[in-house]
């Protein structure tokens, strides 16, 4: 592993957030570390819905903010959200300058779609429902052609190395073994936590590695209890399930159970209600033994508007024009993560976090549809600006013992899937904490994924209310006063032990 010179920045992850950060730092030298091939193995390429930006006539950042705050159910940081949303034009301009081709009409105007809980058409698409693939294509090509970015593929970051609360480097593992990569400025862009769940729309290899790495390094985590479940994944088993985009419902598709009942009609907003409401309604139908289907709107040319979804359905033996599409909720997005400010700074000196692994305060208790890609671009730009304005620090030698055992998420996944799903309760959460805490204390590969899942369980236990994507059957109402929470790993483990000791005391 080559040493890094002074002023060198390491970006971990090659989804939209990591790619944007690396490009925006040019001509500052950057090493982009990614386990899979560049732009592969992440969630960005799977994104169908597009990117939210208040650019249309009759729209404004203020209206976009109002929709974001409503979806966030009282826990968004309004000032930070406003700052991020007002940078939408800059974000779209950056993507277009680096080759992204957004869909436009014959006059050249952007074609704007509608998604759930948006009061205006403000979703920019690229290649119809292939937005993520098109964005990744463009950014990967730009990074390949950027002389200041060195890409290290097939490299897995196992630990962040720190001294006196500041980053010194990374322990990186490759096929030939582990080595230390010195670095004083590191950007975490590692994506989400889908691999902690049996059913997810995201790559199963992503179980919150960046969150775990930052937590082990002493960084504060925030809002870990808020896990979003997409209502309409294609119901074809377990693991990574194909996504049936919210844009399908935006174009008139309706949800029906196997009795032919349109059960969302009794909810405000019907099929375009916020995701947590739709997901819980489908969950209730399935819990009652009923299947759920999505029937496409007859007024839309489905294959032309949704070519990627049409191909996914055909691969499963479904004709989306003629057949109802079987759907189910699946883990989709994590609102929580590494706590950052509007520049992406974590609470550890020299560590920034961008994209889904970060908690900026934009999403609150529930992410508004298609705000995630916007946040990833904006925060990548903001982090790059902040790093560029920071003094270049000399790298110093850092050593560490042998790499830890290879991580395996199956043990944590079994617990999270059972206890940390759409509906939760105190007894189930405490059972999760007991199992996960035990895993974190072991010396095998189950401990790393268990740290991420334990944080979710502890935060969820301490939030004794239902709010946004966090729903507790034993506390179904919203609390009168509620606030975002942040904790370090030490505080999370201490809280876990206190929760279990209190449980034992009550049962004695």
C-alpha positions in Angstrom: 0.0 0.0 0.0 1.5 3.3 -1.1 2.0 6.1 1.4 0.0 9.2 1.1 1.7 12.6 0.8 0.8 15.7 2.8 -2.5 17.2 1.7 -3.7 13.9 0.4 -7.4 13.0 1.0 -8.8 9.5 1.2 -12.5 9.0 0.1 -14.0 5.6 1.2 -16.8 4.5 -1.2 -17.6 5.0 -4.9 -21.3 5.8 -4.9 -22.6 9.2 -5.8 -21.4 10.9 -2.7 -17.9 9.5 -2.9 -17.5 10.2 -6.6 -18.8 13.8 -6.3 -16.4 14.5 -3.4 -13.4 13.1 -5.2 -14.2 15.2 -8.4 -15.0 18.3 -6.4 -11.6 18.2 -4.6 -9.6 18.4 -7.9 -6.8 19.3 -8.2 -6.2 18.2 -4.6 -4.8 14.6 -4.7 -7.4 12.0 -3.7 -7.2 8.3 -3.2 -10.7 6.7 -3.7 -10.9 3.4 -1.9 -13.6 1.0 -2.9 -14.2 -2.8 -2.4 -16.1 -3.4 -5.6 -15.3 -1.9 -9.0 -15.6 1.9 -9.3 -19.3 2.8 -9.0 -20.3 -0.8 -8.4 -21.6 -2.5 -5.2 -23.5 0.6 -4.0 -27.0 1.8 -4.0 -26.7 4.7 -6.4 -26.9 2.7 -9.6 -30.1 1.1 -8.3 -31.9 4.4 -7.9 -35.0 4.7 -10.1 -36.9 7.7 -8.8 -34.4 10.4 -9.5 -33.2 13.5 -7.7 -35.4 16.1 -6.1 -34.8 19.8 -7.0 -37.2 22.8 -6.8 -36.5 24.0 -10.3 -40.0 24.1 -12.0 -42.4 26.9 -12.5 -44.6 27.4 -9.3 -42.0 25.6 -7.2 -39.4 27.0 -4.8 -36.9 25.9 -2.2 -39.3 27.1 0.5 -42.0 24.7 -0.8 -39.5 21.9 -1.0 -38.4 22.6 2.6 -42.1 22.5 3.8 -42.5 19.1 2.2 -39.2 17.9 3.7 -40.1 19.1 7.2 -43.6 17.4 7.0 -42.1 14.1 5.9 -39.4 14.4 8.6 -42.2 14.5 11.2 -40.8 17.2 13.5 -37.1 16.0 13.7 -35.5 17.7 10.7 -32.9 20.4 11.4 -34.8 23.1 9.6 -31.8 25.4 9.1 -29.6 22.6 7.8 -32.4 21.3 5.5 -32.9 24.8 4.1 -29.2 25.2 3.4 -29.0 21.8 1.6 -32.2 22.3 -0.5 -31.2 25.7 -1.7 -28.1 24.2 -3.2 -30.2 22.0 -5.6 -29.4 24.1 -8.6 -25.7 23.9 -8.0 -25.9 20.1 -7.5 -27.8 19.6 -10.8 -25.3 21.8 -12.6 -22.4 19.9 -11.2 -23.9 16.6 -12.4 -24.6 17.9 -15.9 -21.1 19.4 -16.2 -19.7 16.0 -15.4 -21.8 14.3 -18.1 -25.2 13.3 -16.6 -28.0 13.5 -19.2 -31.3 14.4 -17.5 -34.5 13.8 -19.3 -35.7 16.9 -21.2 -38.6 17.6 -23.5 -38.4 18.9 -27.1 -37.9 22.4 -25.9 -35.0 21.5 -23.6 -36.9 21.9 -20.4 -36.4 19.3 -17.7 -39.1 16.7 -17.4 -40.2 16.8 -13.7 -41.9 13.9 -12.1 -44.1 13.6 -8.9 -43.4 11.4 -6.0 -45.1 10.7 -2.6 -45.4 13.6 -0.2 -44.1 16.2 -2.7 -46.5 19.0 -3.4 -45.0 19.8 -6.8 -43.5 17.9 -9.7 -39.8 18.3 -8.9 -38.1 14.9 -9.5 -35.5 15.0 -12.3 -35.0 11.7 -14.0 -32.3 10.4 -16.3 -33.0 7.6 -18.8 -36.6 7.3 -17.5 -36.3 5.1 -14.4 -32.6 4.5 -14.8 -31.5 7.7 -13.1 -29.0 6.1 -10.7 -27.3 4.1 -13.5 -27.0 7.2 -15.7 -25.5 9.3 -12.8 -23.0 6.6 -11.9 -22.0 6.2 -15.6 -21.3 9.9 -15.9 -19.4 10.3 -12.6 -17.4 7.1 -13.1 -16.2 8.3 -16.5 -15.4 11.7 -15.0 -13.3 10.1 -12.2 -11.5 7.8 -14.6 -10.5 10.9 -16.5 -9.5 13.0 -13.5 -5.7 13.1 -13.0 -5.9 14.0 -9.3 -7.9 10.9 -8.3 -6.2 7.6 -7.7 -8.6 4.6 -7.5 -7.8 1.6 -5.3 -10.4 -1.1 -6.1 -10.7 -4.4 -4.3 -9.7 -2.7 -1.0 -11.7 -3.0 2.2 -11.2 -0.5 5.0 -11.3 -2.5 8.3 -10.4 0.3 10.8 -9.8 4.0 11.1 -6.6 4.8 13.0 -6.7 7.7 15.4 -4.5 9.4 17.9 -5.7 12.0 20.5 -9.2 12.1 18.8 -7.9 12.8 15.3 -7.6 10.5 12.2 -4.1 9.2 11.3 -4.9 6.7 8.7 -6.8 3.5 7.7 -6.2 -0.2 8.0 -7.0 -1.5 4.5 -7.3 -5.1 3.6 -6.7 -6.5 0.1 -6.3 -10.0 -1.3 -2.6 -10.0 -0.4 -3.2 -8.9 3.3 -3.6 -5.8 5.3 -1.7 -2.5 5.2 -1.8 0.9 6.7 -2.7 3.9 4.5 -1.7 7.1 6.3 -4.2 9.9 6.0 -5.1 13.0 8.0 -8.3 13.8 6.0 -10.8 11.0 5.4 -14.3 11.1 3.8 -16.7 8.3 4.7 -19.1 7.6 1.8 -19.9 4.0 2.4 -23.7 3.9 1.9 -26.4 2.2 3.9 -27.4 -0.7 6.1 -29.5 -3.0 3.8 -27.3 -6.1 4.6 -28.7 -6.1 8.2 -32.1 -7.1 6.8 -33.5 -10.2 5.1 -35.4 -8.1 2.6 -33.8 -4.9 1.3 -33.7 -2.9 -2.0 -30.0 -2.3 -1.4 -26.8 -4.4 -1.9 -26.7 -7.0 0.8 -23.0 -6.4 1.2 -23.6 -3.0 2.7 -24.5 -3.4 6.4 -23.3 -0.1 7.8 -19.5 -0.5 7.6 -18.9 3.2 7.6 -21.1 3.8 10.6 -19.2 1.0 12.4 -15.8 2.4 11.5 -16.7 5.9 12.6 -18.2 4.6 15.8 -15.1 2.6 16.7 -13.1 5.7 16.1 -15.2 7.6 18.6 -17.5 9.5 16.3 -21.0 10.4 17.5 -24.0 8.7 15.7 -27.4 10.3 15.4 -31.0 9.2 14.6 -30.0 5.5 14.3 -33.6 4.3 15.0 -35.0 5.8 11.8 -34.9 3.0 9.2 -37.1 3.6 6.1 -38.9 0.6 4.5 -39.9 1.1 0.9 -43.5 0.0 0.5 -43.1 -1.5 -3.0 -40.3 -3.9 -3.5 -41.0 -6.7 -6.0 -42.2 -9.6 -3.9 -39.8 -12.3 -5.2 -38.2 -13.8 -2.2 -35.5 -12.4 0.2 -32.2 -10.7 0.0 -31.9 -7.8 -2.4 -35.3 -7.3 -3.9 -35.9 -5.2 -7.1 -37.5 -1.8 -6.4 -40.8 -0.7 -7.9 -40.2 3.0 -7.8 -42.6 5.4 -6.1 -42.7 7.2 -9.5 -45.0 4.3 -10.6 -47.6 5.4 -8.1 -46.9 9.0 -9.1 -48.0 8.1 -12.6 -51.3 6.7 -11.4 -50.7 3.1 -10.2 -52.9 1.9 -7.3 -52.4 -0.7 -4.5 -54.8 -3.6 -4.2 -55.0 -6.6 -1.9 -55.9 -10.0 -3.2 -59.6 -9.2 -2.6 -59.3 -6.4 -5.1 -59.7 -3.8 -2.3 -57.9 -0.5 -2.7 -56.9 -0.3 0.9 -54.9 3.0 0.7 -58.1 4.9 -0.3 -58.9 5.4 3.4 -55.5 7.1 4.0 -54.8 10.8 3.4 -52.9 11.0 0.2 -53.8 7.4 -0.7 -51.0 5.8 -2.7 -49.0 9.0 -2.5 -49.0 9.1 1.3 -45.6 9.2 3.0 -43.6 6.0 2.7 -43.9 5.0 6.3 -47.7 5.1 6.1 -47.9 3.1 2.9 -45.3 0.6 4.2 -47.2 0.0 7.4 -50.5 -0.3 5.5 -49.1 -3.0 3.3 -47.5 -4.7 6.3 -50.9 -4.8 8.0 -52.4 -6.4 4.9 -49.7 -9.0 4.8 -49.9 -9.7 8.5 -53.6 -10.4 7.9 -52.6 -13.1 5.4 -53.3 -11.0 2.3 -51.1 -10.4 -0.7 -50.6 -6.9 -2.1 -50.3 -5.9 -5.7 -49.6 -2.7 -7.6 -51.8 -2.1 -10.7 -50.2 0.2 -13.2 -52.1 3.3 -14.3 -53.8 2.7 -17.7 -53.0 6.2 -18.9 -49.2 5.8 -18.9 -47.1 4.0 -21.5 -45.4 1.7 -18.9 -42.6 0.2 -21.0 -41.6 3.6 -22.3 -41.8 5.4 -19.0 -40.3 2.6 -16.9 -38.1 0.5 -19.1 -35.9 -0.8 -16.2 -38.9 -1.8 -14.1 -40.5 -3.4 -17.1 -37.3 -5.5 -17.6 -37.3 -6.5 -13.9 -40.9 -7.6 -14.0 -40.4 -9.5 -17.2 -37.4 -11.3 -15.6 -39.8 -12.4 -12.8 -42.4 -13.6 -15.3 -44.7 -10.5 -14.9 -46.1 -8.3 -17.6 -46.6 -5.0 -15.8 -49.0 -3.7 -18.4 -51.4 -6.6 -18.0 -50.5 -8.2 -14.7 -50.8 -6.8 -11.2 -47.3 -6.5 -9.7 -46.8 -8.3 -6.4 -45.1 -6.0 -3.9 -44.0 -6.0 -0.2 -42.1 -3.6 2.0 -38.3 -3.9 2.2 -35.6 -2.0 4.0 -34.7 0.9 1.7 -32.9 3.8 3.4 -31.4 4.8 6.7 -32.0 8.3 8.0 -29.5 7.9 10.8 -25.7 7.6 10.7 -22.6 9.5 11.5 -23.5 12.8 12.9 -22.2 15.7 10.8 -22.6 19.4 10.3 -23.5 21.1 7.0 -19.9 20.7 5.8 -19.9 16.9 6.5 -17.6 17.2 9.5 -18.0 14.4 12.1 -17.1 14.8 15.7 -13.7 13.2 15.1 -11.1 15.6 13.7 -10.1 14.7 10.1 -13.2 12.6 9.5 -16.0 13.8 7.2 -19.1 11.7 6.2 -21.4 12.2 3.2 -24.3 10.3 1.7 -26.4 7.7 3.4 -23.9 6.8 6.1 -24.2 10.4 7.4 -26.9 12.1 9.5 -27.1 15.7 8.5 -30.5 16.6 9.9 -32.1 16.9 6.5 -34.3 13.8 6.7 -35.4 13.8 10.3 -37.6 10.9 11.2 -38.5 10.0 7.6 -36.8 10.9 4.3 -38.8 12.7 1.6 -38.6 10.7 -1.6 -35.6 11.5 -3.9 -34.0 13.9 -1.4 -31.2 11.4 -0.8 -29.3 11.8 -4.1 -29.6 15.6 -3.8 -28.2 15.4 -0.3 -25.3 13.2 -1.5 -24.3 15.6 -4.2 -24.7 18.8 -2.0 -22.8 17.3 0.9 -20.1 15.9 -1.3 -19.6 19.5 -2.7 -19.7 21.0 0.8 -17.2 18.5 2.3 -14.8 19.1 -0.6 -15.0 22.9 -0.1 -14.4 22.5 3.6 -11.4 20.1 3.1 -9.9 22.4 0.4 -10.1 25.3 2.9 -8.4 23.3 5.6 -4.6 23.2 6.1 -2.8 20.3 4.6 -1.4 18.3 7.5 1.7 16.1 7.3 1.0 12.4 7.5 2.6 10.4 10.3 3.4 6.8 10.8 0.6 4.6 12.2 0.8 1.0 13.1 -1.8 -1.6 14.1 -1.9 -5.3 14.9 -3.2 -7.9 12.5 -6.6 -7.1 10.8 -9.7 -8.1 12.7 -11.5 -11.3 11.7 -13.5 -11.1 8.5 -16.9 -9.6 9.2 -20.0 -11.6 8.7 -23.5 -10.1 9.1 -25.7 -13.2 9.3 -26.0 -13.3 13.1 -26.8 -9.6 13.4 -29.1 -9.8 10.3 -31.2 -12.5 12.0 -31.8 -10.3 15.0 -32.4 -7.1 13.1 -34.8 -8.7 10.7 -36.9 -10.1 13.6 -36.8 -7.2 16.0 -35.9 -4.0 14.2 -38.4 -4.0 11.4 -41.5 -1.9 10.5 -43.2 -2.4 13.9 -41.3 -2.5 17.2 -42.1 -2.9 20.9 -40.1 -2.7 24.1 -39.8 -6.4 24.8 -38.6 -7.2 21.3 -36.1 -4.4 21.3 -34.6 -5.5 24.6 -34.3 -9.0 23.2 -32.4 -7.5 20.2 -30.1 -5.6 22.5 -29.3 -8.7 24.6 -28.4 -10.7 21.5 -26.5 -7.9 19.7 -24.6 -6.8 22.8 -23.3 -10.3 23.2 -22.2 -10.4 19.6 -20.2 -7.1 20.0 -18.3 -8.6 22.9 -17.1 -11.6 20.9 -13.8 -11.8 19.1 -15.2 -13.2 15.8 -16.5 -11.5 12.7 -20.0 -11.0 14.0 -19.0 -8.1 16.2 -18.6 -5.4 13.5 -22.1 -5.7 12.0 -23.6 -6.1 15.4 -22.3 -2.6 16.4 -24.4 -1.0 13.7 -27.5 -3.0 14.6 -27.0 -2.5 18.3 -27.0 1.3 17.8 -30.4 1.0 16.0 -31.8 -1.1 18.8 -30.7 1.2 21.6 -31.8 4.4 19.9 -35.2 2.7 19.1 -35.6 1.6 22.8 -34.9 5.1 24.1 -37.4 6.6 21.7 -40.7 5.8 23.5 -43.0 7.1 20.9 -44.0 6.5 17.3 -42.6 9.1 14.8 -41.8 9.0 11.1 -40.3 5.6 10.2 -40.1 4.5 13.8 -43.3 2.8 14.9 -43.7 1.2 18.4 -46.9 -0.8 19.1 -46.4 -0.1 22.8 -46.0 3.7 22.3 -48.2 4.4 19.3 -48.6 8.1 19.8 -46.1 10.9 19.2 -44.5 12.4 22.3 -45.3 16.0 23.0 -41.7 16.9 23.2 -39.2 15.1 21.0 -35.6 15.7 19.9 -32.9 14.1 17.8 -30.4 12.0 19.8 -26.6 11.5 19.3 -24.4 9.1 21.1 -20.9 7.6 20.8 -20.3 3.9 20.8 -19.3 3.9 24.5 -22.5 5.7 25.4 -24.5 3.2 23.2 -23.0 0.2 25.0 -23.5 1.8 28.4 -27.1 2.5 27.5 -27.6 -1.1 26.3 -26.3 -2.4 29.6 -28.6 0.0 31.6 -31.6 -1.1 29.5 -30.9 -4.7 30.2 -30.2 -4.2 33.9 -33.4 -2.2 34.3 -35.3 -5.0 32.6 -33.7 -7.6 35.0 -34.6 -5.4 38.0 -38.2 -5.1 37.0 -38.5 -8.9 36.5 -36.9 -9.8 39.8 
